[in-house]
Amino acid sequence: MPIITINMLAGRTDEQKEVLIHEVTEACHLALGTPLESVRVMLNEMDARHYGVAGVSKEKDSDG
């Protein structure tokens, strides 16, 4: 049973997250032959101020 964890910044719509879960599940099924019902996808959303790149939080990064 594959368990796929995706860490991402908050801000996507529920519809976008549903599409992501569906597409990742399909990719796992196609790549590994895993039955769809065995694939688990966990989305972990974090606030931009809790994630940093090159010493700067994404909240303060104007590039998003």
C-alpha positions in Angstrom: 0.0 0.0 0.0 1.8 3.2 -1.2 1.4 6.2 1.1 2.3 9.4 -0.7 2.9 12.5 1.3 2.8 16.0 -0.3 3.9 19.0 1.6 2.8 22.3 0.1 2.0 25.9 0.9 -1.6 26.6 1.7 -3.7 28.5 -0.8 -5.0 25.9 -3.3 -8.7 25.4 -3.7 -10.5 22.3 -2.6 -11.0 21.5 -6.3 -7.2 21.8 -7.0 -6.5 19.5 -4.1 -9.0 16.9 -5.4 -7.4 17.0 -8.8 -3.9 16.6 -7.3 -5.0 13.6 -5.2 -6.7 12.0 -8.2 -3.7 12.5 -10.6 -1.1 11.4 -8.1 -3.1 8.3 -7.4 -3.4 7.5 -11.1 0.3 8.1 -11.6 1.1 5.6 -8.8 -1.3 3.1 -10.3 0.2 3.4 -13.7 3.9 3.4 -12.6 3.6 0.6 -10.0 0.5 -1.3 -11.0 -0.9 -0.7 -7.5 -4.7 -1.0 -7.2 -6.3 2.4 -6.9 -8.0 1.5 -3.7 -4.5 0.7 -2.1 -3.1 4.2 -2.8 -3.1 6.7 0.0 -2.3 10.4 -0.6 -1.8 12.8 2.3 -1.7 16.6 1.7 0.1 18.6 4.4 -0.5 22.3 4.0 1.6 24.9 5.7 1.4 28.6 6.1 3.9 30.6 4.0 5.5 31.9 7.2 6.4 28.4 8.2 8.4 27.6 5.1 11.6 29.3 4.1 14.1 29.3 1.2 17.6 30.7 1.4 16.9 32.1 4.8 13.7 33.9 3.9 10.2 32.8 4.7 7.9 32.5 1.6 5.6 35.0 3.4 8.2 37.7 2.9 9.4 36.4 -0.5 7.8 38.5 -3.2 8.4 35.8 -5.8 5.8 33.6 -4.0 
